[in-house]
């Protein structure tokens, strides 16, 4: 079973990021090897949908977090070995011909460029074996009975396929060429894969340390639960941390606040934490405990589709229908909707927000977060659905200017600063001066 997510959600949360823009994935994309980068990309493409799989990955990352190791294998050696093992043309094998001692010595000392590259690659594979042996010996005591033991044992077994020559004569080089590229090729490719995985493990552990991320705790429970303490946006310097809780009894979070109060940023932070937790990665929070969901969908930066005549409001309706269809199929979802039905008039937006939020609150199989600056919708819902969790991002006014705290509080905001902002920007003054000149 695959985790449900789509491009709209990934773009909303800035997971892969767009060219020239920030991205959550870029926080972790500091692997040493090309193979490690490719594996990291794959982990981000396929969130996990089982508690056991998530826990296993988290535990391995935590193991390396405790060790705080440097990547132990030469990247140059890995690149040479990787390229070398792709060549399966037997015509390129080094050949131990019956020639004079002088001929063999000459080719060994001054080989042609292709032969020279193959010799360098053979020696690189041998060096990888030595570097790996040093690493395995270093972590041997800690790896036993650890979450990493299975991989450790496989690495140790694979290491045995690489002879430990200190120096190599021409006969040994020709024998190893066939041995590496044909007899043990699949096993060596698997070994490189495990080494690239090691690169990912060490990298994620380092990022968790330097960025002060925490490893989530996964709950193997059917009932939805999301408890996050000290949640913040990982791409914002000095981001204000907040706490958030959602359970089956309070599974709809209704967020109110004026424009620029920080609603979208908070919702993105929430979605990012849910996503990272489901790929078994550390999250931007002090603590996080969660149950596994079937999918995550958001509507934060939804665009019009004018090319086919769809207005923003219609795009919102279509998006909401897609979400509802997953719920109708019994999927356990995390749904995040910023400014529900902003594309229509205030009256329709009010009615639709109340109706949709009220209906969602009755589905205790999933978790929902909906934001709006139409505070009357919150007031109405509070009287209709007491099980909804109402939170807000309040603001204050200092010296005639709005001050944004970015700190979550319980309840529904009563702030209305729209006209204050208009007045502070001097729009009416500019227009009135222009009117006087006419």
N, C-alpha and C positions, 0 to 999 in steps of 0.2 A: 504494500500500500504506500503510495507516494503522498507527500505533503502538498496540500493545495496552496499555490501562490501564483501570481501572474506578474507580467511586466509592469502594469500600473502600480502594483504594490511595491515592487522593487524600486521603481523610479520615485514613488512617493517618499520612501524611506531612505532614499539615496544610498542603497546598498552597493550596486556596482558603480554608481556615479556616471555622469556624462563627461565627455571630453572637456578637459580644462576645469572641471568642477570637483568639489570634494566628494569623497565616497567612504562609506563605512568599511568596505572591503580593503581600501588602501591602508587602513590602520595595521592590517595584518600582512599586507603584501610586501614584506621585507625579508622574504626567504632568501637563502644564499644560492640556491640552485634553480635552474630552469624547470627541472622536474618537480621540485617543491612548489614552485609557483603554479604549475599546471594542476597539481593535486589540491592546492588551496582553492583554486578556481572551481574545481569540481565539488569540493565540500560546500561552497557557497551556492552552488546550483541545485543541490539536492538535500534540503532539510530532512531531518529524520522524523519518523512518525511512530516510534516505539520508545517506551521508557528505558528498556534494557539497552538499546543501541545508543541512546543519548548518554545514559549513565556510564557506559563503557568508554565512550570517547572522552567524556568529562574527566573520568578517573585517570586516563592516560595523560591528559594535559596537566592534571594536578600533580601527577608523578614527576613530570619534567619541571613543573613550577617549583617543586621542592628542591630539585637538583640544580637548577639554573646553570646549565651547561653551555659551552660553546660548541658550535657545529664541528665535529671532529675529522671530517673527510675533506681532502683537497678538492675544491670545485674544478680546478684544471684537470685533475685526474678523472673526475666523474664525466666531464664533457668529452674527454678523449675516449673513455671507455664506452660511453653511450653511442657516440658516432661510430666507433669501431665495431660494435656488436650489430649495427644495422647492415653491415656489409656481409652478405652471405654468398657472395660470388666465389666459388671454389677456385676460379682461375687466378684469384689474387692471393692465394695462400703462399706463405713463404715456403720455399722448397729447399730441402737439404740435398743438394746434388752431389754426385761423386766427382769432386774436383780436387785440384791440388790444394795443399795447405795454404799456399800463397793466394789463390783465387778466393777461397773461403774467407781468409783473413781480410783481404781487400774489400769484399762485399760487406763484411761485418763492420769494418772501420769506416768505410765510406759508401754507404748504400745510396740508392737513388731516392728521390723525394717520397715516392709512394711507400717504398720499403721502410724508409726512415720513420714515416708517420705510423706505420703498423708496429714497428719496434717500440716507439714511444707509447703507443696504446697498450701493448702487451705489458710493458713495464708499469704503466698506470694502473692496470688491473691488479697487478701484483702489489703495488703500493697501497691500493684501496684495501686489500686484504690485511696488510700490516697495520694500517691506520684503524681499521675496524677492530682488529684484535686488541689493540691498545684501549680502545673505547669500551669494548665488551668487558675487558678485565677491570676497567675502572668502575663500572656500574654493577659488576657481578653480584656483590652482596646485597645491594638494594633492589636489584631486578628480580631476585628470587622471591616468589610469593607476592609479587606486585602486579598491578594491572597490565604492566608491560611485559610480563614473563613470557607469554606465548610468542610475541614478536622477538624478544631477546633470544629465545631458544631457536627460532627460525633463522635469525641472523647468525647465530653461532654455528648452526649446521651448514649454512651457505658459505660461511667463511672457510670451512674445511675443503671446499672445492678449489681454493686458490693456493697453489704451492707457495711455500715461503722461501723462494730463492733469494739469496743475497746478491749474487751476480748470475748472469745468464750467458752461456755460450751460444753459438749459432744453432747447434742442434736442439738445444733447449727452447730457443725462440721459435723455431719451426714447429716443434712438437706442441708448444703452448698455443701457437696461432690456431692450429686445428682444434685443439682441446677447448679453448675459450669460445671460438666462434661457431663451432659445430657440435661438439660433444656436450658441452655444458652451457650453451648459449641461453636456453630458457631459464636455467637456474640463475645465471648471472643477471639476466634482465630482471628477474624477480628480486634479486639482491639489490639492484639499483633502485627498484621501486620502494623497497623497504628503507633504503637510505634516504630517499627523497621524503618519505613519510617521517623519518627521523628529523629531517630539516623542518618540516611543518610543525612537529611537536615542540621542538626547541624554540621555534619562532613564536608560536602562539603563547607559550609559557613566558617568554621574554616580554612580549607585548602586554600580557596581563600584569606583569610586574611594573613595567615602566608607565603604563597608562592607568594603573590602579583599578583594574577590572577585577571582578569576582566571578568565581565559578558557581553556576546555579545548581540548586538542588531539585532533582526531578522526583515528582511524586507519582507512583504508579496507581492512580486513582481514576475512577470513571467520572466522578463529579469534577467540574471545572474549578481550578484554583489558580490564582495569580497573586502572589504577594511579593512586592518589591519595596525595599527600603533604600533610600538614598539614590533613587533613579535620576540620571542626568543624561544629557545629549553628549555622545562621545566625541563629536566633532567641534564642540563649542568650548573655547577656553573660559574657565570660570563659570561654567554652567551651574545654575542653582539646583541642588538636589531636592527631590520630592519623594514622598511615599505614596503607594497606591495598592489597594487590595480589591480583588474581585473573587467572589465565591458563588456557588449555586444559589444562595439566598439573596445575594446582592450582585447579580451578574451584569447589570447594565449601569455603566458609569456615565452620568450626564454632566458634561462640563460646560460651564458658562463663563463668560468674560468678554470684556470689550475688545474691539480690534486692537492688535499689537500687545495684548496682555500676555501672550505666550502660549495660547491654546495649541496652535499648530506644532510648535516646537515640542511641547509636552507630549502630544499625541505621537509625533514621530519617535521621540525617545522611548515611549511605551512600545511601539511597534518594533523598533530596532531591538529592544531587549527580548521581546517574544521571538523574533527571528533568530537572533544569536543563540538563544537558549535551545532552540530546536535544531541547530546544527552542532550543539554540544560545545559552543565557544563561550569564553568568559564574557560577562555583560557589564555595561557601565552602571554599576550600582554597588551598594555596600552588601546587600543580600538579596537573593531572589529564590523563591520556591514556586514551582509550577507543576501543573499536570499537563500531559501531552495532548495537543489538539490535532485535528485533521488538517487544519489549514489556517492561513492568515490572509485577509483581504482588506485593503484600505481604499478610501476615497478622500484624498487630501488635496492633490493638485490636478483635479480632473479638467480636461480641456474640452472645448467645443469641437464638434466634428462638422465644420461648415461645408466640407467637400461633399457630404451626402445629406446636407440640409438639417443636421441635428443641432439644436440649441443646447446651451449648457444645461438647462433644466431637463431636457429629454435625455441627455447623457447621464445625468444623475439618476433618473428613473430607471434607465436600462441597467446601470451599475447596481442599483438597489435590488432590481429583479434578479440579477445574477447571484447576489448574496443570498436572497431569499430562497432561491432554488437549491442551493447547497444545504441550507437549514432544513428545507423540506425533505431532503434525502437523508436526514438524520446525522449530517456531518457536524462534528464538534469544531466550531470555528471561533476565531478571534476576529471580530469585525470592527474597524475603526473608520468613522465617518466624520470629517471636519466640516462644520457649517452645513448641515443637512438641508438640501433644497434651497441653496442660496441663489439659484438661477431663476427663481420666480418671485412673485410679489409677496409682501410680508404676510398677508392674510393666508394665502395658500401655503406658504412656508410654515407658518404657525400650525395650521390644521394638519399638514402632512407630518410635521415633526412630532406632534403629540400622538398622532395615530400610529406612526411607525415605531416610535420609542415604546409606546404602551404595548404594542404587539410583541416586540422583541423581548421585553422584560418578562414575558410569560414563557419564553424558551430558556429553561434553566440548564440546557446542555452546552451552551456556548457563553462567550464573554463579549460584551459590546461596549464600545466607547463612542459616544456621540457628543459633538460640541455644537453650540449655537450662541449667537449674541442676542437672540430673541428671548429675553429673560422671562417674558410672559408664558412661553412654552414650558419653561421649567416650573413656574408657579402652578400651571394647570396640571402638569404631570405629578407634582408633589401631592396634590389632592386626589389624583386618580390611582397612582401606583406607588404606595409607600415603600415597596421593596427596592426601588431604584436608589442607587447611591449618587447623591448630588454633591458635586464638588465645583469649586470656582477658583479663578485666578483674579483676585481683587486688585484694584489699583487705588492710589490716593492722589490728591492734588497738593502740590507744593509750589507756592509763589505763582499760582495761576496756571501751572503746567502739570500734566498727568505724570505720575511716577509709577513705574511698573515694578512690582515686587517679584514676580515670577514664582511665587510660593503658593502651593495649593492649600486651600482651606475648605472645610465642609460647608455646604449650603449653596445658595444661588446668589450670584452677584446682583447688586442693585446699581452698579456703576453705569453712568451714561456720560461719556466724555466726547462724543462725536462733535457736538457744536463747539465745545471748548477747543478742540484741535483745529476746527475750521477757523475759529476766531484768532487763535494763536498764529496761524499761518497768514493772517491778514487778507484773506480772500475777499471778504465783504468790503473792507476798506478800499482795496484796489478797484473793485467793481463800482463802488459808490463814487470814487474819484473820477472814474471814466464816465459815469452818468452825468456828473456835474459839467464835464467838458462838452457834452453833446448839446 
